[in-house]
Amino acid sequence: MFPAQTLENAIRDEIAAAASDRPTPRGAWEPEVDSLTMVRVVCRVEEELAIKLPDDVMPRGGFDSVDHCVAVVMDTSRKLWNANKPVEERV
């Protein structure tokens, strides 16, 4: 079964950790989830699920909201998970 809650928690944890590691506060003009944060998120997801996410999951310029980032990464991850798992393990 797809570990949706575990994966969502991992994504949100990486975003929060990246924000706390930031030496200066994010500027109002910067995306809420920038490209460096997305690298952390993608690495964590790939490790958690043993899948390879496509480059297009990291849009140029990042994401304007955490929720949008989580939705995109979750959707892409679920599709790859289902494509790579036997039928009885999918969902």
C-alpha positions as CSV (number, residue, x, y, z in Angstrom):
1,M,0.0,0.0,0.0
2,F,1.3,3.5,-0.9
3,P,2.6,5.1,2.3
4,A,0.7,8.4,1.8
5,Q,0.8,9.8,5.3
6,T,4.5,8.8,5.9
7,L,5.5,10.4,2.6
8,E,3.6,13.6,3.2
9,N,5.2,13.9,6.7
10,A,8.6,13.3,5.2
11,I,8.0,16.0,2.5
12,R,6.8,18.5,5.1
13,D,9.7,17.7,7.4
14,E,12.3,18.4,4.7
15,I,10.6,21.7,3.8
16,A,10.6,22.7,7.5
17,A,14.2,21.6,8.0
18,A,15.3,23.5,5.0
19,A,13.5,26.7,6.3
20,S,15.2,26.4,9.7
21,D,18.6,25.8,8.1
22,R,18.3,29.0,6.1
23,P,20.8,31.6,7.3
24,T,18.5,34.5,6.5
25,P,14.7,34.7,6.4
26,R,13.0,34.1,3.0
27,G,12.3,37.3,1.1
28,A,8.7,38.1,0.2
29,W,9.5,37.8,-3.5
30,E,11.1,34.3,-3.1
31,P,9.0,31.1,-3.6
32,E,8.0,29.3,-0.4
33,V,9.7,26.1,-1.6
34,D,12.8,27.0,-3.6
35,S,14.9,24.8,-5.8
36,L,17.4,23.9,-3.1
37,T,14.6,22.8,-0.8
38,M,13.2,20.7,-3.7
39,V,16.5,18.9,-4.0
40,R,16.2,17.9,-0.4
41,V,12.6,16.9,-0.8
42,V,13.3,14.8,-4.0
43,C,16.3,13.0,-2.3
44,R,14.2,12.2,0.7
45,V,11.2,10.9,-1.4
46,E,13.5,8.8,-3.6
47,E,15.1,7.3,-0.5
48,E,11.8,6.6,1.2
49,L,10.2,5.0,-1.8
50,A,13.2,3.6,-3.7
51,I,12.0,5.4,-6.9
52,K,13.5,8.0,-9.2
53,L,11.4,11.1,-9.6
54,P,11.5,12.9,-12.9
55,D,13.2,16.3,-13.2
56,D,9.9,18.0,-13.9
57,V,8.7,17.5,-10.4
58,M,11.1,20.4,-9.6
59,P,9.7,23.4,-11.5
60,R,11.9,26.2,-12.4
61,G,11.5,28.8,-9.7
62,G,10.1,26.4,-7.1
63,F,6.6,26.4,-5.6
64,D,4.7,29.4,-4.2
65,S,3.1,27.2,-1.5
66,V,4.1,24.2,0.6
67,D,0.6,22.6,-0.1
68,H,1.1,22.9,-3.9
69,C,4.6,21.3,-3.6
70,V,3.2,18.4,-1.4
71,A,0.4,17.8,-3.8
72,V,2.6,17.6,-6.9
73,V,5.3,15.5,-5.3
74,M,2.6,13.1,-3.8
75,D,0.8,12.8,-7.1
76,T,4.0,12.0,-9.0
77,S,5.3,9.6,-6.4
78,R,2.0,7.7,-6.2
79,K,1.9,7.3,-10.0
80,L,5.5,6.0,-10.1
81,W,4.9,3.8,-7.1
82,N,1.8,2.2,-8.8
83,A,3.7,1.8,-12.0
84,N,6.5,-0.1,-10.3
85,K,4.7,-2.3,-7.8
86,P,2.8,-5.5,-8.3
87,V,-1.0,-5.1,-8.6
88,E,-1.7,-6.5,-5.0
89,E,0.6,-3.8,-3.5
90,R,-0.9,-0.8,-5.3
91,V,-3.3,1.8,-3.9
